Amino acid sequence: MRRYLRRRDAVLREVPGHCVVLPGRGALPPGVCAFLLDGPVARFLWDALGEPRTLDELADLVSDSFAVERARARDDARAFLDQLAAADLLANRA
């Protein structure tokens, strides 16, 4: 089963009311200078990805921590991983 990990060179910065991820040595897609972590679940998932996790592990963490149905937690985690992948913010190997 695939394990996901955020890039170690990405930098998290907090600005009033938001958390922003800067790409570090890499680059975000053209026209994008930062990645916004919008809401507590996104921040929670970003922090959880500090160590390798499977999609199912992420879904369990979200479901348990935010009292949402596991299916919805899995869908939300999958969507977040897709966004991170599109922004090149996941490590190539975990």
C-alpha positions, -999 to 999 in steps of 0.1 A, spaced: 0 0 0 13 34 -9 26 57 18 25 95 15 49 120 30 51 158 26 82 172 11 108 180 38 119 212 21 85 228 21 81 255 47 49 262 66 42 298 75 13 311 95 -3 344 86 -33 358 104 -61 333 99 -43 310 74 -14 286 70 6 288 38 31 263 25 61 276 5 78 252 -18 113 253 -5 139 244 -31 113 231 -56 87 251 -75 49 252 -75 31 251 -108 34 283 -130 14 312 -115 13 298 -80 37 311 -53 23 293 -23 -2 266 -12 -29 276 12 -39 251 39 -75 261 41 -91 250 74 -82 228 103 -85 195 85 -60 206 59 -35 217 86 -41 185 105 -34 164 74 -3 184 66 10 178 101 1 141 99 21 138 66 53 146 86 57 108 87 48 83 60 10 75 61 -13 55 39 -46 69 27 -65 46 51 -43 58 80 -51 94 71 -88 87 68 -88 70 103 -70 100 118 -94 125 103 -125 104 112 -113 100 148 -102 136 153 -130 154 136 -159 130 143 -168 126 106 -178 94 88 -148 74 76 -160 74 39 -161 112 40 -128 114 58 -112 92 31 -126 113 3 -113 145 19 -79 130 25 -77 117 -11 -87 152 -24 -60 168 -2 -33 143 -14 -43 151 -50 -39 188 -44 -5 183 -28 6 161 -57 -6 187 -82 15 213 -63 45 190 -61 44 190 -23 46 153 -18 79 135 -14 87 111 -43 93 82 -20 78 74 14 
